[in-house]
Amino acid sequence: MSDDVPDNIDRFNRLTLALLTILYADFPTPIDIDPKVIGANASGDDFEGDGGRERAFTWIDAAGNTMAWLHDEGFFREQRQTLDGKHLQVVLSIKGLATLGHIPHSIKENPEKSSFGTLAGKTLKSGAKDIISEFVKEIINIGAKATMGHYGI
């Protein structure tokens, strides 16, 4: 099943969990975020050997694009972005916090009924493409429902 997740979606999923884990852990304190660091942490790659430089650029680019998309969709707020791509004073929005406060249905082994925010880091560390994919789909679906409810849809 994990081979069914395209590489670009797997990168997005891992980057989403890495970013939201950090924001949830630091909430409500705004923090500065460098997509290069998020990309390196989420990838699990040391970028050594053949193609390491290209893989690093792929993850850095994907991290910036993932952050832009999550920001545009209202999962977090930021004060501004620097010319070198760092995001300043980033904090979860009410939508992001509410989404991460939900208890996921995709995680079968969750006896403590932990929230998305609590489980995000553990899910990312598991490394399982299919589990990460289902987890992020559920986060996006809850965020979309919150947006639709806001607009009366």
N, C-alpha and C positions, 0 to 999 in steps of 0.2 A: 504494500500500500504506500509506503514512504516514497517509492520511486514515482508515484503519480503526481507528486508536488514538484512543479517546475523550479529550477534553481533560483529564478528571480523572485518567486513567491516565497521560497524558503528563506532567502536573504531578508526580504521584507518582514516575514514573521519573526525571525530571530532578532532583527533590529528593533522591531516594535516592542518585543518583550524586554530587551535590554534597556531601552529608553524608558518605558513605563515603570519598570522595576526601580530604576534610579529615582524617577520623579515621585513615585509612591513612597519610597523610603525617606525622602527628604521633605515631603509635604508637611507643612505649608511654606517651607522656606524656598524662595526662588534660587536657582543655581545656574551657573554657566556651564554649557555643554559644548564639547568639541566633537563633531561627527566623526573625526578621525579616530578618537578614542572609543566611541560607541561602536564603530565599524570593526575595530581590532578586537574589542571584547566580545562582540556578538559572533564573530566569525569562528573563533576557536582555532584559528590558523596562525602559525608563527611567521608566515609569508617567506619562509626560507626555500631554497631550491629553485628549480625551474619554474618560471611563471609566477614567482612570488610577488614581484613588483606589480604585475598585471592584476593578480588576485587582490592585492592591497588596494589598488586604485578602484577596482570594481566594488569592494566593500565600502570604501570611503564615499564614492559617488552614490551608492545605494543608501548609505546612512543619511546623507544630506537630503536626498529625495524622499526618504521615509519620514524624516523629521518635517519636511515641508508639507507632505500630505497629511500627516497627523495634526499639524498645526492648522492647516486649511480646514480640516474636518472638525476642528474645535476640541481636540483632546487635551491640548495645553495652550497656555499663553506664553508670550515672551516679550521682553521689552524691545529688543532689536537684534539684528544679526550683523556681525562685523564683516569687513571686506574679505577676511580670510576664512569665512564660513562658520565661525563660532556663534552660538546662540546664547544671548545674555538674558539673565533673570528669567529663566524658564520655570514654570510652575504648572501643575495640573489645573485644568479648568474644572468647573462643577461637573461637566459631562465626563471628563476623564476620571475624576475622583469617584463619581457615582458608578461608572462602569467598573472600575477596579474594586469597588465595594461589593459587587454582586458575587454570589456563590456560583461557580461554574458547574454546569451539568455535564460537560465533556470529560471531566476528571472523575473516573469511576472510584478510584482509591482516595477518598477525601472524607475520612471519618470525623475529622474536626470541623467539617463544613467551612473550610478556609476560603477566603475571598480570592478573586483574581489577583489582586495586588499582593497578597501573601504568597500565592503559588507561582507567580510569574517567573521569579528567579529560579525556583526549583525546576519548573517546566523547561526553561531554557537550558539549564545544566543537564537535563536528561538527554538532550541531543537528538531525541527521536523526532524525525521530520513529521510523521503523521500526527503525533500528539501535539507538537508545537503548532501545526497547521490548524487542527481542530480548536485548540485553545484560542488562537488569534482570531479565527472565524467567529467564535462566540463573542469575543471582545468587540469586534467590529459590528456584529449584529446588534448587540446591546446599545452601542453608541449610535447606530443608525436608528434604532427604535426611539432613543431619547431625542434625536433630532426630529424625527417625524412627529413625535408627540408635541414637541415645541411648536411645530408649524401646524398642528391640528390635522395631521395626515393619518 
